[in-house]
Amino acid sequence: MATKSQKPVPFKLRARIRDRKRLSNDLRMKTELIDRIGDLRGIETVERRDDTVPCQIDVYLERDPADRVRKVQSPPLLYSLNCHGVMVSGLDRWAQHQVLSRGWGKLVFDQVLVYLPRDNKELEVAWKILRRAYDNLYVSSAKERGSQVLSTWDRPKFSRTTLH
């Protein structure tokens, strides 16, 4: 029986203007972004105040109550907000490519640092990026294990040659 494959939602970003000056409402934009993140369901937030990172907020996906009883691994980290931007986990490779090539962030190890928005238009784009990561992690954690939809970029590459 053939099943219908789920098509990924198209994800394209416009280019970010890099040399534009910051406005005085940066704090308001950051607050609006934090409010939107706070409205997501199924998350836990942890505020860190140590000497190495000044005021960083980590956002995790909540664990399934069954996982708490079985003491399964810690919940996945979704975002880390700090004064430089938002570290985002869970973006697929196409979304990472869009963020990096359009100037919305930079790669830091295996995560993407998305720059803080400077105005309402940038707030919408930043939210689109954060929502994409949330949907990737939250929806895949709600599905049965082993039933994830992989993009063609994430599939293994095999060679048909025989090396002796």
Beta strands, then each sheet from edge to edge (+ up, - down):
strand 1: 43-48
strand 2: 56-61
strand 3: 77-81
strand 4: 85-88
strand 5: 105-108
strand 6: 111-115
sheet 1: 1+ 2- 3+ 4- 6+ 5-
end
